[in-house]
Amino acid sequence: MKIPTVVVLMAALLQPVSAFGETEWIGGARQWSVGFANESPHPYCRLLWDSEIGKTMEFRQSATETFWLVAKTTWDIPAGTKTEVTLTDRTATKVIAADFFDKNTLRLWGPASKGSAGLKKIIKNSFAGMPDVQISFAGDEGDWTLPLSRVEQLYPTFVQCLKRLEAGEKPKQNSETQPF
């Protein structure tokens, strides 16, 4: 009985870290994770907050796009939904567009939304010690507090992920075994 157990364990250990189309999680702290998603045709970096009670918030950054997604496992959002959410931090309140992404997810500040160009700035500022942000939703969903103040220590990991994007995530060749 010991041999089959060892074989199963070895097979699990020998699996690739990031198979095509899956996220390779490269760092995490305090409910936040950084991952590299090698999805075709555009890989992207993920900065994900998981409340561990069904709520998530995620920034996705590829070479061409930046997304801000909020999701809740119990939501059932109709396709085509367009709404607004209110963001509040220590100094300002801003109403922004939120659109259907999938049945459990809204995309905040879609590409056609006014002010969406500031999304990369929010990501950058979160690594510089930005205060937590409160999101208020239309309808009966209660307010969420996004702990952006906790993400600062993951900056080097996120930068490492962005460098992989810039490099095009091409496999490195071993000059001894693959000289051409």
N, C-alpha and C positions, 0 to 999 in steps of 0.2 A: 504493500500500500504506500510505502514511502516514495517509491520511484515515480508513480503517476503524479503525486503531489509536487515533487521536484520538477518534473517536466512541465506542469502547468505553471508553476512559479517562474521558471526560466523563460517560457514562452511569453509570459506577461512582461517580464523585464526586457526582453529583446524587441518589443514593439517600438516602432519609431516614435520619437517624442512628439512630432507634429505631422500626422498624416495629412495628405492633401485635403483641404477644405475644413480642417479642424483648427481650433485655437490652441496654441502652445502658450501656456501660462508661465510667464517668466519672472513674476514677482508679485508680492502682495503684502498688505499690512492693514489692520484695523478696518476690515470689511471692504477694502479696495484691492483690486487686482489689475495687473497689466498683462496683456497677452498679445501675441502675434497671430493673426488669422490669415492663413495662406490660401485665401479663396481666389479662384480664377474668375475673371481675368485681373482683378485688382485686389491684392492683399492689403490689409489694413492693421493698424494698431488699435487695441481696445483698452480703455480705462474704465473699469466696471466697478460700480458700488452695488453690493448685494446686502440688503437689509436683513436677510436670513428669515424674513417673514413674508416673502412673496413679492416684495417691491425691489426693483432694480433701476439703476440709472447708468447710462453708458455714453461715453464719448468714443466715437470711431473716427479715426483719421487715416485716410489713404493718401496716395500721391495726388489725387484729384479732388477729393471730397472730404468734408468733415460733417459728421452726424452727431446729434444729441438725442438720445432715445430714453424715454421713461416707460417702464413696463410694470404691470402687476398681473400675477398669474390668474387672478379672478376676473379681470376685465374681459369683456366680450365686445370689442369695438366694431361697429359696422364699417365695412369697406367704404372709402370715400369721405369719412368723417373729417370735418375741419372744425377746430375750436380754438380757444385761446386759453393760455395759462398766465398766471401772474407770478413773476419772480421778485422776491424781496430779499435784499441783503441789508447790511448795516446802514447804508447811506441812500439807497435808491429802490424804487419800485418800477418794474417794467412789465407791460403786457406784451406777450409774444404769441405768434401763431403756433399751433400744434396740429399736425395732420396724422391721419391713419398711416401706420407703418405695417402692422399686422394686427391680428385680433386681440393681442394683449399689449400692444405697444403704440405709443405716440411718438412721432418725430417732431421735436421742437425746432423752431427756426429752420424750416426747410429751405432749400436753395433759392426759392423765389421770394422768401419772406424778407421784409424790411429789417435791416440790421443783422442779417445772418452772417455777414462778413466778420462780425465781432466774435463769432464762436471760437475761433482759434485763440483769440485774446482771453476768453474765459478759461480755456484749458491752461494757457500759460500762467494766468493770474492765480489759478488754483494751486499751482506748484510754488507760488511765491507767498503763500500764507493767506489766501483769500478767505474771508469769513464764510461760514455756512450760509446756504441759500435756502429760503423757504419757497416752495412751489404751491400755489393755490390753483385748484382746478375748477372749471365750470361744472356744475352739477353737484352730486352728493358725495363726491370723493373728498375725504378730509385733506388737510394740508400735509405736505411732506417737508421734512427738513433734510436737505442734502448736505452731508458733512464734508464739504470741500476743504475744511481746515485740516482734515486728517490725511490728505493726499500728498502733502509736501515731500515726505520722505521717499516717494516713489519716482521722483523726477529723474534721477539717473537711469532708472529702469525704462521709463517711457522714452527718454532720449535714445537709449540703446535700441529700442524697438523702431523708432523713427529712422535711425541710421540703417537698419535692415531694409526699410522701405526704400530709402534713397539708393541703396546699393542694388535694388531690384531683386533681392533675395535669390541671387543666383548661387547654385551649389559651388562650393570651393573645390577646386581640383587639387589632388595630391600630385605634385610634379614628379614624384618617383614612380608612381604606378600609372599615371595618366599624363604623360608628357605633352600631349597634343590637345 
